[in-house]
Amino acid sequence: MTAPIRLLLVDDHPVVRSGLRAVLDAEPDLHVVAEAPTGERAVELVAELELDVVLMDLQLGAGMHGSRATAAITARAGSPRVLVLTTYDTDSDILEAIEAGATGYLLKDASPDELAAAVRSAAAGRPALAPAVAQRLMGRARTPGTTLTPRELEVLQLVADGLSNQQVSAALHLSQATVKTHLVHVYEKLGVGSRTAAVAAARERRIVHG
């Protein structure tokens, strides 16, 4: 008999972890080995345990963001696959997670069957994307001239979070002139003329969260 796929659940809500464990452990070929409430703890457990797939939430309270934890995990030799499981489907979240090394990106409204299938795909090294996520990525590929670059998305997300140009500059280790240049390009691509309008348009189009 083939050994079950060994899983680590990473979510800061105990009720969510409990629900996921119940769904996944009901599958004969899946086994939840451990749970982690923070990104930091997830990175520690990956170093300690034999795992095949990590189910990673993105927003983990005040600690390490899920994308950062994903990057730390996938940077290790022989690391398990990371399958993001979140409620966020904005361009900035999706691209950040995929660039961090996530094998798949699933939304929390997925059915138990979809979740189990995505885990199996991730364990086999195959991409596992929620239909809405795949559609957004395809949209980016079809309209490259009007699509924000990953750096422009980073800048816009921080602006949407309320940071000034100076604070964005410090956070991303860029000069303020470079930040302004990125924002000019963002305005052009979104067809707006101000920070406020850019943030409003980006939220309406689900490019950024918050």
C-alpha positions in Angstrom: 0.0 0.0 0.0 1.3 3.4 -0.9 2.2 5.7 2.0 -0.2 8.5 2.5 0.6 12.1 1.6 1.9 13.8 4.7 0.5 17.3 5.3 1.1 20.4 7.4 -1.8 22.8 8.0 -0.8 26.5 8.4 -3.6 28.8 9.5 -4.0 31.1 12.5 -7.6 30.0 13.2 -7.9 26.8 15.2 -11.4 26.2 14.0 -10.3 26.4 10.3 -7.4 24.0 11.0 -9.8 21.6 12.8 -12.2 21.6 9.8 -9.4 21.1 7.3 -8.0 18.2 9.4 -11.4 16.5 9.5 -11.8 16.8 5.7 -8.3 15.7 4.8 -7.9 12.9 7.3 -11.1 11.4 5.9 -9.2 10.7 2.7 -7.4 7.3 2.9 -4.3 8.6 1.0 -3.9 11.9 3.0 -2.6 12.3 6.6 -2.3 15.6 8.5 1.0 15.3 10.4 1.0 18.6 12.2 -0.5 22.1 12.4 1.0 25.5 12.7 -0.7 28.8 13.7 2.1 31.0 12.3 4.5 31.2 9.4 7.5 31.0 11.8 6.2 27.8 13.3 5.6 26.3 9.9 9.2 27.0 8.8 10.4 25.3 12.0 8.1 22.2 11.5 9.2 21.8 7.9 12.8 21.5 9.2 11.8 18.9 11.8 9.3 16.7 10.0 9.0 14.5 6.9 6.3 16.3 4.9 5.0 16.2 1.3 2.6 19.2 1.2 2.1 22.3 3.2 -1.3 24.0 3.1 -0.5 27.6 3.7 -2.8 30.5 4.5 -1.5 33.9 3.5 -2.7 36.2 6.3 -1.4 34.8 9.6 -2.0 37.5 12.1 0.9 39.8 13.1 3.6 37.2 12.3 5.3 36.2 9.1 3.1 36.5 6.0 2.3 33.3 4.3 4.2 34.2 1.1 7.3 34.9 3.2 6.9 31.5 4.9 6.4 29.9 1.5 9.6 31.4 0.2 11.5 30.2 3.3 10.1 26.7 3.0 10.7 26.3 -0.8 14.3 27.6 -0.5 15.2 24.5 1.4 16.6 21.5 -0.4 14.1 18.7 -0.7 11.3 20.9 0.7 7.7 19.9 0.6 5.3 21.4 -2.0 3.4 24.5 -0.8 -0.3 24.8 -1.6 -1.7 28.2 -0.7 -5.3 28.0 0.7 -6.7 31.4 1.3 -9.7 33.7 0.9 -7.6 36.3 -1.1 -7.6 36.2 -4.9 -6.1 39.6 -5.9 -3.3 39.8 -8.4 -0.8 41.0 -5.8 -1.5 38.0 -3.5 -1.5 35.4 -6.3 1.7 36.7 -7.9 3.5 37.0 -4.6 2.7 33.5 -3.6 3.6 32.0 -6.9 6.9 33.9 -7.1 7.6 32.6 -3.5 7.5 29.1 -4.9 3.9 27.9 -4.3 2.9 24.9 -6.4 -0.8 25.7 -6.2 -3.2 28.4 -5.1 -6.7 27.4 -3.9 -9.5 29.5 -2.4 -11.2 28.5 0.8 -14.6 28.1 -0.9 -13.2 25.0 -2.6 -15.2 21.8 -2.1 -13.7 18.9 -0.1 -13.2 17.0 -3.3 -11.4 20.0 -5.0 -9.2 20.4 -1.9 -8.2 16.8 -1.9 -7.5 16.7 -5.6 -5.4 19.9 -5.3 -3.3 18.3 -2.5 -2.7 15.3 -4.6 -1.7 17.4 -7.6 0.6 19.5 -5.5 2.2 16.4 -4.0 2.9 15.2 -7.5 4.5 18.5 -8.4 1.6 19.5 -10.7 0.2 23.1 -10.6 -3.1 23.3 -8.7 -5.0 26.5 -9.3 -8.5 27.6 -8.4 -10.5 28.4 -11.6 -10.8 32.0 -10.6 -7.0 32.2 -10.0 -6.2 30.5 -13.3 -8.6 33.0 -15.1 -6.8 36.0 -13.5 -3.4 34.7 -14.6 -4.7 34.0 -18.1 -6.0 37.6 -18.2 -2.6 38.9 -17.3 -1.0 36.9 -20.1 -3.5 38.1 -22.7 -3.0 41.8 -21.9 0.6 42.3 -21.0 0.7 45.9 -22.0 -1.8 47.0 -19.4 -0.8 44.5 -16.7 1.0 45.8 -13.7 4.4 44.3 -13.1 5.1 42.5 -9.8 7.1 45.6 -8.6 4.3 48.0 -9.6 1.8 45.7 -7.7 4.1 45.8 -4.6 4.1 49.6 -4.7 0.4 49.9 -5.3 -0.4 47.5 -2.5 1.6 49.5 0.0 0.0 52.7 -1.2 -3.4 51.0 -0.7 -2.2 50.1 2.8 -1.8 53.8 3.5 1.9 54.2 3.2 3.5 57.4 1.9 6.0 57.5 -1.0 8.7 57.8 1.6 7.5 54.8 3.6 7.1 52.8 0.4 10.7 53.7 -0.5 11.9 52.5 2.8 9.9 49.3 2.8 11.0 48.2 -0.7 14.6 49.7 -0.5 13.9 51.9 -3.5 14.6 55.6 -4.1 11.6 57.9 -3.8 12.2 58.8 -7.5 11.8 55.2 -8.5 8.7 54.9 -6.4 7.2 57.9 -8.2 8.1 56.4 -11.6 6.4 53.2 -10.7 3.3 55.1 -9.7 3.3 57.1 -12.9 3.3 53.8 -14.8 0.5 52.5 -12.6 -1.6 55.6 -13.3 -1.1 55.2 -17.0 -2.1 51.5 -17.0 -5.1 52.0 -14.8 -6.2 55.2 -16.7 -6.2 57.4 -13.6 -4.5 60.5 -12.4 -4.0 60.2 -8.7 -3.1 57.9 -5.8 -6.7 57.8 -4.5 -8.1 57.0 -7.9 -5.4 54.3 -8.5 -6.3 52.6 -5.2 -10.0 52.8 -5.9 -9.6 51.3 -9.4 -7.3 48.6 -8.1 -9.7 47.5 -5.4 -12.6 47.5 -7.8 -10.6 45.3 -10.2 -9.3 43.1 -7.4 -5.7 43.9 -8.2 -5.0 44.7 -4.5 -6.6 43.7 -1.3 -7.7 45.9 1.7 
